[in-house]
Amino acid sequence: MRSLHDGPRIDPSIHREYRGVTRGLALDLGSSRTRAWLPGHGVIADPGTCGDPGAGPGHGRPVRRGCIVDPVSCGRMLGRIAERALGADRTDTVIVLSHPVLAGSEHRAVARELIAALGPIGVIALDSARAAAACAGPRDGGPLLVVDLGAELTEVTLLVDGLVRDARQAETGLSDLDPCEPPTAVVRTVLDMVMAMWQQDRHGAVLGALRKGPLLAGGGAARLDITDRIAVRLGVPVRPAEDPATTVVRGAGLILDSVLRRADAAPALPGRQR
């Protein structure tokens, strides 16, 4: 289990003005699904995260446990999505890419390199917790617990005023569950991570977030046998996001929308027509 205290601040690239940008694409590169979001169209791609079209289930998957393990295959997959969504010329585009909160530096570097190779003006990396909060979180700016129940990862993140205050990750997910047994492993993992956060929280943010109700995202948030057990074990109501499997990519899409609006409102550079 991995953890983070007083974690990353908001990526300054989100606040940059991308002059010349008129289009964009948001991507959620997951272990079992890669979802894409296009302004004006919503979620446009939901393929299995498989680098080669002929590969069977569990084979040729370039992303495992939230890490890119086959960059070449992953690059081909991303290229097919970008071609479908944006066409061949992407010189007027920006791409927002979500990643697990505790994604390692190697994964983030490889992901940025693969996205940059698609030819956009800019690449914005955004952690999945803040993307989920942008889509389904409250707007009061107070503490928020985001529980992301994915196929091969489970993450619990404490956000305070939109910043990552603490995060925990376990390499346990829906794909590890026995379909004939209760989802005990995932529920226990969530409980353990929340309790560890609570014990180390000196400012009462975790308690405030629990009183508000954790926001549940990821495919596991669509399973009542998981969400009901988490609510009972924590003793608080939980708030599964609407269509939780696409919450992260839709949140990344909202960030993309704000970037495009900012680019449209930015003054044109001297000598350049917009």
Protein Blocks (a to p, Z undefined) as FASTA:
>chain_A
ZZdehiadddfklmpccehiabdcdddddfkbccdddehklpabdcdcdfbfkbcehiap
abgghiafblmlmmmmmmmmmmmmnojblklcccdddddfklcfklmmmmmmmmmmnopa
bdcdddfklmmmmmmmcfkopacddddddfkbccddddeehiafbdcdddddfklpcfkb
ccklmmmmmmmmmmmmmmmpcnommmmmmmnopadedjklmpmklmmmmmmmnopacddd
ehkllmmmmmmmmmmmmmmmmmmmpccdehiaZZ
